[in-house]
């Protein structure tokens, strides 16, 4: 499975042996991974990955200009491959004929700035202050216990780093 061995390897075997996870559940997970693998043709002549967030932004890397019509296939492939399918077994998830479904996460809304000065505070990423205002940064440095702290991030969004 495409995850760290320490997390799933021996621990998953142990969980099956002690009954925490059924063998049928493991089989279901494996079938889903392998079915997707074969459905996408990854077993024969699948192109090497390489489009997306480069390993090192300082090194030469392929740039995809989304405004260029020649990039349409790359963008479509990214959209298709980026989908997450959810299986609602035993109605575990609170989805009862939803009229509205919201999407949250890193890609739900494009960031205003990727390396911005959060709340106007210089070098905010160094201090971990991007999601808060400069007043909150100042209150933190002066240990102002009476400050009215915000319960949400700046513009309702917390952003750090990039990638998945």
C-alpha positions as CSV (number, residue, x, y, z in Angstrom):
1,X,0.0,0.0,0.0
2,X,1.3,3.5,-0.8
3,X,1.9,4.6,2.8
4,X,4.7,4.3,5.3
5,X,5.5,0.7,6.2
6,X,5.8,1.6,9.9
7,X,2.2,2.6,9.9
8,X,0.5,-0.2,8.0
9,X,3.1,-3.1,7.7
10,X,3.4,-5.1,10.9
11,X,0.8,-3.1,12.8
12,X,-1.9,-3.9,10.3
13,X,-1.0,-7.6,10.5
14,X,-1.2,-7.4,14.3
15,X,-4.5,-5.6,14.1
16,X,-5.9,-8.4,11.9
17,X,-4.5,-11.1,14.3
18,X,-6.0,-9.4,17.4
19,X,-9.4,-8.8,15.7
20,X,-9.2,-5.0,15.7
21,X,-9.4,-5.0,11.9
22,X,-11.1,-7.8,9.9
23,X,-9.4,-9.6,7.1
24,X,-12.4,-8.8,4.9
25,X,-11.8,-5.0,5.5
26,X,-8.1,-5.4,4.5
27,X,-9.2,-7.3,1.4
28,X,-11.7,-4.5,0.6
29,X,-9.0,-1.8,0.9
30,X,-6.5,-3.8,-1.2
31,X,-9.1,-4.5,-3.9
32,X,-9.9,-0.7,-4.1
33,X,-6.3,0.2,-4.5
34,X,-5.5,-2.5,-7.1
35,X,-8.7,-1.8,-9.0
36,X,-7.8,1.8,-9.4
37,X,-4.3,0.8,-10.4
38,X,-5.5,-1.4,-13.2
39,X,-8.3,0.9,-14.2
40,X,-5.9,3.8,-14.7
41,X,-3.6,1.5,-16.8
42,X,-0.7,1.8,-14.4
43,X,0.3,-1.8,-15.0
44,X,1.3,-1.2,-18.6
45,X,3.2,1.7,-20.2
46,X,2.0,4.3,-17.6
47,X,3.9,7.6,-18.0
48,X,6.3,8.6,-15.2
49,X,4.8,11.1,-12.8
50,X,6.4,14.6,-12.7
51,X,3.8,17.3,-13.0
52,X,2.8,19.1,-9.9
53,X,4.7,20.4,-6.9
54,X,8.4,19.9,-7.7
55,X,10.6,18.2,-5.1
56,X,12.9,21.3,-5.1
57,X,11.6,24.6,-6.4
58,X,15.2,25.9,-6.8
59,X,16.0,23.1,-9.3
60,X,14.9,23.3,-12.9
61,X,11.4,21.8,-13.2
62,X,8.5,21.7,-15.6
63,X,6.1,24.6,-15.4
64,X,2.5,24.1,-16.4
65,X,0.9,27.3,-17.6
66,X,-2.8,26.7,-17.0
67,X,-3.7,29.6,-19.4
68,X,-2.1,27.7,-22.3
69,X,-4.5,25.4,-24.1
70,X,-1.8,22.8,-24.5
71,X,-1.9,22.3,-20.7
72,X,-5.6,21.1,-20.8
73,X,-4.7,17.4,-20.6
74,X,-2.4,17.9,-17.7
75,X,-5.0,19.9,-15.8
76,X,-7.7,17.3,-16.6
77,X,-5.5,14.4,-15.5
78,X,-4.8,16.3,-12.2
79,X,-8.5,16.8,-11.6
80,X,-9.3,13.2,-12.3
81,X,-6.4,11.8,-10.3
82,X,-7.0,14.2,-7.4
83,X,-10.5,13.0,-6.6
84,X,-11.1,11.3,-3.2
85,X,-13.9,8.7,-3.1
86,X,-15.7,8.2,0.2
87,X,-17.4,5.0,1.1
88,X,-20.2,5.6,3.7
89,X,-20.4,2.2,5.3
90,X,-23.2,1.9,7.9
91,X,-24.0,5.6,7.4
92,X,-20.9,6.5,9.5
93,X,-20.5,9.9,7.8
94,X,-23.2,12.5,8.6
95,X,-24.4,12.6,5.0
96,X,-28.2,12.3,4.9
97,X,-29.2,13.5,1.4
98,X,-27.2,16.8,1.8
99,X,-28.6,19.9,0.1
100,X,-25.2,21.5,0.4
101,X,-21.7,19.9,0.5
102,X,-18.8,22.1,1.4
103,X,-15.2,21.3,0.5
104,X,-12.5,22.2,3.0
105,X,-8.7,21.8,2.8
106,X,-5.6,23.2,1.2
107,X,-7.0,23.3,-2.3
108,X,-10.6,24.4,-1.5
109,X,-9.6,28.0,-2.0
110,X,-6.6,29.5,-3.6
111,X,-4.3,31.3,-1.2
112,X,-4.0,35.1,-1.5
113,X,-0.3,34.7,-1.0
114,X,1.9,31.6,-0.7
115,X,4.7,33.2,1.3
116,X,2.8,36.2,2.4
117,X,3.2,38.5,5.4
118,X,0.4,37.3,7.5
119,X,-1.7,40.2,8.9
120,X,1.1,42.6,7.7
121,X,3.6,41.2,10.1
122,X,7.1,41.0,8.5
123,X,8.5,37.5,8.0
124,X,5.3,36.0,9.5
125,X,6.1,32.4,8.3
126,X,9.3,32.4,10.4
127,X,7.2,33.1,13.5
128,X,4.3,30.8,12.5
129,X,2.0,33.8,12.4
130,X,0.5,33.7,8.9
131,X,-3.1,32.9,10.0
132,X,-3.3,35.8,12.5
133,X,-3.3,39.5,12.5
134,X,-0.3,41.7,13.4
135,X,-2.2,42.8,16.5
136,X,-2.3,39.2,17.7
137,X,1.5,38.8,16.9
138,X,2.2,42.0,19.0
139,X,-0.1,40.8,21.8
140,X,1.8,37.4,21.8
141,X,5.2,39.1,22.0
142,X,4.1,41.5,24.8
143,X,2.2,38.6,26.6
144,X,-1.0,40.7,26.7
145,X,-3.3,38.3,28.5
146,X,-6.3,40.6,28.1
147,X,-6.2,40.6,24.2
148,X,-9.3,39.5,22.5
149,X,-7.9,36.6,20.4
150,X,-9.6,35.6,17.2
151,X,-11.1,32.1,17.1
152,X,-10.4,31.7,13.3
153,X,-7.5,32.2,11.0
154,X,-7.0,35.4,8.9
155,X,-9.8,35.3,6.2
156,X,-10.9,32.0,7.7
157,X,-8.0,30.1,6.1
158,X,-4.8,28.5,7.5
159,X,-2.1,28.0,4.9
160,X,1.4,26.7,5.3
161,X,3.8,25.2,2.9
162,X,2.6,23.5,-0.2
163,X,1.9,20.1,-1.6
164,X,-0.1,17.4,-0.1
